[in-house]
Amino acid sequence: MSEKVITAKALSVGYGRKVIVDGLDIEVCAGEILTIIGPNGAGKSTVLRSIASQLPLLGGAVRINDTDITAMSLNEIAKKLSVCFTDRISAEKMTCEDIVSTGRYPYTGRLGILSDTDRKAVREAMELTGVTYLADTDIRCISDGQRQTVMLARAIAQEPQVLILDEPTSFLDINNKLRLLSILKELVRSRNIAVVQTLHELDLAQRFSDKILCIAHGKADRTGTPEEIFSGSYISELYDISCGSFDNLFGTAEAQPREGEPQIFVIGGGGSGLPVYRRLQRQGIPFAAGVIHENDVEYNAAKSLASVLITEKAFEPIGEESLNKALSVMQKCRQVICCVESFGTMNTGNKTLLERAVSMGLLIKS
C-alpha cells in the first residue's frame, strides 16, 4: 500500500463565508494521479486552491504526510507541494528559464542565489517538459500553450511530493495535451509523487487518472477508479446532459439525433459508418442505420445519432427478423449509403441489404 501523501477531512471550501463545497474527504497516495471533474461552477478550482493554502479553509483540515498544513510555514509547504494554475503571470524582462528558476525559491534562501543543485533541477525540469529551447525567450513572447508548459516545468523544478494542477491542458493542442499528461504519468512513476488535478476533457481524465473525484451540487458526488466512474449513465447524470449523449466506452460526446422519418439508410459496422453518421447529423438529415451488432464499436454512436436503428445481438449472425426490419425501413428511404467494404459470416445479412439497395437503384456513394 502506497503512503498517503495528502489527506483532506471534512473539508469546507469557498470564498469569504460562502461555502462552495462542503464535507469533502480526499486521500491521495504517492505514485497516484487524482483527477477532479464536475460541471462548471461546481467548485473544482476552489478545492485545489484551498488544498494549496491559497484560500483559507472554511472547515475541516488538510494534512501533508500527517502534518496539518496550517501548522507548516509557507516555505515548508512549498518544499512539499507545488501548484500550476492557468492564471496569466505578469513578469517584466524575465526569460522562461528565469521563471522556471523561481521554482527553487524554497531552497535558495532570501538572496535567491541558485546553487549547482538548483541549476541542475531547473535544467532537468525544462528538459523533461521540452521547453529548453525557450530558455532565453522572454516569457511575454510565447504562446499560452508554451507558457502553460513552462509553468509546469517551474512546478517540477520545485521537486514536490504533491503537484497540484488546475486545467493543465487548457491552452494546449492535442499533441501537447497528450505529451503533458504523459509527462505527469512518468513523474508519478519515476519520482513517486502525487498529482491532484482538474480536467474538463473527460476522455483524458478517463485515460490518465488513477482515481477520479466527482464534484457536484456542493459536495463530493462520487470517488472511484475510471472504470467505476465511467459506467452506466453516471457521467450524463453528473453533467445533466440533455442536448446530446455521452459514450462511456470512448469518453466522447455525441450530438442529438435529427428527428423525423429517415431519408437515408446507412449500412455500417466495425466503425465504418461513424463519419457518415456524424456528417448526416451535421447536415440535418434524419437517417436509419443497420444492421449493427450490439457489441460493435459504432453501436453507441449509431444509437445516439440515428433516428431509427436496427440491431442484432452480440456475436450472433444477422437473423431473418433483423434483416426484414432493415429491409422494411430501407425501402422507405430515398437513398442508401454502404460503408462496409467486405462481408463475413456475421454480417452476411448486410450484404443482402446492399444487393437489394442496388437492385432498387437506391445506392449512392458515401
Secondary structure, DSSP 8 states (H G I E B T S, - for coil): ---EEEEEEEEEEEETTEEEEEEEEEEEETTEEEEEE-STTSSHHHHHHHHTTSS--SEEEEEETTEEGGGS-HHHHHHHEEEE-------SS-BHHHHHHGGGHHHHTTTT---HHHHHHHHHHHHHHT-GGGTTSBGGGS-HHHHHHHHHHHHHHT--SEEEEESTTTT--HHHHHHHHHHHHHHHHHH--EEEEE-S-HHHHHHH-SEEEEEETTEEEEEE-HHHHSSTTHHHHHTT--SEEEETTTTEEEE----SS-SEEEE--TTTTHHHHHHHHHTT--EEEEEEETTSTTHHHHHHH-SEEEEE-TTS---HHHHHHHHHHHTTSSEEEE--S---STTHHHHHHHHHHHHTT-EE--
